[in-house]
Every structure is written in structure tokens, then in C-alpha cells.
């Protein structure tokens, strides 16, 4: 699967696509020191090998 197809996706969607391809990635979270993740969407911001880095985006669609 091409990395470009995962970048920016909500974490749940990216995990679904990877699992369909038989891949179980490690997920690493990153956030601002004062970030509020309660009403945010976790989105893929980096893919390195079998590792997804996700960040919280306050875009109005919590996932």
C-alpha cells in the first residue's frame, strides 16, 4: 500500500485499510502540550515502516 494513500486519513480508516492488507501497524500518538483531544480526529501524519504517527486535529469530526 502506498504511504500517500494513508496520510491525512482518520486513524480508524487507515487501520481498516491496513488490516485489509494484512498489516497490523504500531500507532504512535503525538500532541501539543496543551492540546485537547476529546473533540478531535486522530489523523495519520507520518508513516515509517510498520509505524503510524497520529496527531489530533480539531476538525469537527471526532473519530
DANORHU-V571230 format. One record per pair of residues at least 6 apart in sequence whose ideal C-beta (glycine too) atoms are under 7 Angstrom apart, sorted by the first residue. I is the first residue (numbers start at 0). GAP is how many residues later the second one is. If there is no record, write none. Layout:
# DANORHU-V571230
i/gap
I/GAP
I/GAP
This chain:
# DANORHU-V571230
i/gap
0/16
0/17
0/20
2/44
5/8
5/11
5/38
5/41
6/37
6/40
7/35
7/36
8/34
8/35
9/31
9/32
9/33
9/53
10/16
10/31
10/32
10/33
10/43
10/52
11/51
13/30
13/38
17/7
22/27
24/25
24/26
24/27
25/24
25/25
26/25
26/27
27/23
27/25
28/25
29/23
29/25
30/6
30/24
30/25
34/21
36/19
38/19
38/23
39/16
39/17
39/18
39/22
40/16
40/18
40/20
40/21
40/22
41/12
41/14
41/21
42/11
42/12
42/14
43/8
43/10
44/8
44/9
44/10
45/7
